[in-house]
Amino acid sequence: MGLDVGSRTVGVALSDALGWTAQGLEIISINEDEEVFGLQRVEEIVKEHDVIGFVVGLPKNMNNTEGPRVEAAQSYGKMLEEKFNLPVDYIDERLTTVEAERMLVEQADTSRKKRKQVIDKLAASLILQNYLDSNGNLVRNLK
């Protein structure tokens, strides 16, 4: 399961059983300030799709430094690891949201309102696909 963790939403993507392709699944609403993290919905997805691990995107700065959003993503990953006892891996997600937005504008000519409704799901799909393509630890465990 690939996750694009933001302060208000978490984009969710899943891979096929062989770990070749990623597909966006949904966007889960969260609220960091009120400590609402959407873990109940994540649990439903984990059970329904036999998830074996999580890939969380790390939104590093362009100069490769880590800021507060990286810390938030890592905290979310730790919550997942503790709650589900499944491995969590991380991947640099710089520019995935920008790439997702570009794809929606260029390929689908999607309206601004509609882009907001799908951007995090597409970004999660790109995060997971990049991870699958890089043959990350969770992928090697599949083979």
Secondary structure, DSSP 8 states (H G I E B T S, - for coil): -EEEE-SSEEEEEEE-TTS--EEEEEEEE-BGGGTB--HHHHHHHHHHHT---EEEEE---TTS---HHHHHHHHHHHHHHHHH---EEEEE-TTHHHHHHHHHHHHH---HHHHHHHHHHHHHHHHHHHHHHTT-HHHHHH-
